Amino acid sequence: MSKKESTVRLEKRERRRAENRRQSLVWNLIVLGGLGLFLAIVAGYTIANLRPGPLPGEQVIPDDGDGHLTVGVALPAFRHDPPSSGTHYPQAADWGLATTPVLPSTYLHNLSIGGVVFLYRCTTPCPDLENELKDLYTSTPADPQTGQKKVLITQYDKPLPSLIVALAWDHELDMVAFNKATMLTWYKRFLNQGPEPSR
C-alpha cells in the first residue's frame, strides 16, 4: 500500500470517528433534554398536587386589611363575622386546641402568618367533638418551614353559620359536621398563604 493510500485511509477513519462523536453528542443531548423535560413535568405535577385546589362550599371573603394595633387599643368593627382578615393584635395564639375562646383580634394573627383556624361552638359540653378536634391536631403534619403544626382550634363566643367554620386568610368553609379529611385538606391548601412572613 502506498503512502498516499495509507493517508487517505487514515483521513477516512478520522472522518468516521469525528462523525460518530458528533452523532453520539447529538443523541446524548436528545436523551438528556428528554430526561430534563420529564423531570420538570413530574416536579410540576407534584408541586401542583401538594396544594389542593378550592374545596366545595369554600367562600372567598373580601379582605379587611392586615394592619396591627397595640394590644389594648380598640379594634375597628369587622365587616364579616367570623372575620378571616382585618386589623388585629400582633401576637398569635398558641397553636392547638385552645382551652378558652380565642378572640378574632388574636386569631387573625395566626391566619396572617399562614396558619388555619377552626372555630366551633357548643352550647352544652361537647367532649366527643373536642376529642375529635384534638385528634385532628395530633394528625396534622408539621410545617416543613417552621416545624410547627399551624392549626388553631377554638370555641367561638358568638353563633356560627355551622357546627365548625374553617378559616384561612380571606377564606371560609362552613362545615355541618366534623370531617377530618376535609380539615386536613384545608390545612394543606392554606398553609403559609397569609399576607405576613411565615413564622
N, C-alpha and C positions, 0 to 999 in steps of 0.2 A: 504494500500500500504506500502510495506516495505521500509526501509531506502535505501536499495540498489536500488530498482526500482526508487525511487524518485531521487536518484543521477544520475542514467542512463538517466532519462528523462531530467533533468537539463543539463546534458552534451550534449544530442542530441539537445536541444533547443539552447544552446550556439553555437554548431557547425553550426546549421542552420543560426543563426544570423550572425556569422562570414562569412559564405558563402554568405549570402545576402549582407553584407557590401562589400565583395570582388567583387561581380558581379556589385554592384552599382558603385563602384570605377572604374571598367573597362568601364562600359557604360559612365560614366562621362568623362573619358579620351578620349573615342572614339568621343563623341559629341563635346567636347572642341577642340580636334585635327581637326575634320572636319570643325568646325566653323573657327578655325585659318587658315586652308588651304584655305577656301572660301574667307576670308578677305584678305589674301595675294594675291590671284588671282585677286580679284576686285581691290586692290590697284595697282598691276602691270599693269592691263589693263588701269586703269585711268591714271597712270603716262605715259604709252606708248602713249596714245591718247592726252595728253596735248601738247606734242611737235610733230607737224606734220612731216611726212617724206618728202623726196625730192619732189619738185614740177616739173611738166612737163616743160622742157626747162631750168631747173636750171643747171648752169655750175659751176664746181669746178675750181678755178683759182689757179695756182701754187703760193705757199707762197713766198712773197718777204721779209720776215723778219718782226720784230716788234720793231726795235730799236727806241730810242728817240734822237733827236738833239736839241740843244739850239735854241730858236726862233731867226731867222735871219741868221743862218748858212744854206748854200745851201744844199738842199736835193739831194741824188743821183737820177738818172733817174729811173722811174718806167718801168718795163718790160711789163705791161699790162695797157691799157687805156680803161675805167677808172679804176684806181687801187682799189683793195679791200684788200690790205695788203702792208706793206713796212715801211721803216723808216719814222718817222713823228715827228711833234712837240708834246710835252706832254700836250697840253691844248685842251680840246674838245670844239666844238662849242655848243652854247645853243641849246637844243632840240626844235623841232618845225619847222615851215616854215621860212626859212631864207629870209631876205629882200634883201640881196646881195649874190652873189655866194660864197660858202664856198670852199676853195681850198682843194685838197686832203691832203696836208700837215697838215691840221687841222682835216678834217672829218675822216681821218684814225684813229685818237684817239677815236672818237665816236664809230667806229667799234671795236676797240681793247678792249674797256671796255664793250662790249656786246650789243651795240645798232645796229640799222639798218639805212641805208641811202637810200633815194630815190632821184635819180638825174633826172632832166628833162631839156629840152632845148626848149625855144620858140624863134624863130627868129623874131616874131612880138608879141605884147602883147597878153597874153592868160589868161584873168581873169577867164574864165569858168574853165579851168584846175586848176588854182591856188585855186579857191573856193572849188573844189573837194578835192584838197590836204589838204586844211585847215580842211575840214570836216573829212578827214581820220585821221588827227592828233587828232581832238576832240574825235573821236570814238575809238582811241587806248586805250586799258586798261593799267593802270599803272603797272610797275614792282613791284611785291609784296616785293622784297628785298629792293628797294630804294624809292618806291613811285613815281618814275618819269616815264613819257612816253618817252621811249628811242628810239625816231624816229627823225631823222634829214631829212628835205626835202629842197633841194637846187637846184637852176639852176646850170648847168654845163657850163663852159666857152669854151668848145670845142664840136665838133659834137659827138653825141651819136649813138650807133647802133640801137636805137629805141626811141620812144617818152619818155618812162620812163625806167630807169635802177634801179633795186632793188639791193642793195649791202649789204652783211654781210661779216665778215672776211673770205677771201678766197672763196667767193661765189658770183655769179651774176645771175640775171634773167632779160632778156630783154623783155620789155612789149610794145606791139604796141599800146595799149590803156590803159586808167585808168581802174583799176579793184580793187575796194575797198576790196572785199573778199579775192582776191589773196594777196594783200598787207598786210592785217591783218594776214593772214596765214603765210606769210614770217616773219613778226614780231614775231609771236608766235614760229615759228621754230627756230629762231636765237637769241632770247632774252637771254642775258648773256652767249653767246657762244664765246666771244672773248678771246684772249690769256691773257688779263690782268684781275685782280680782278674787279668785278662789282662795280660801284660807281655812 
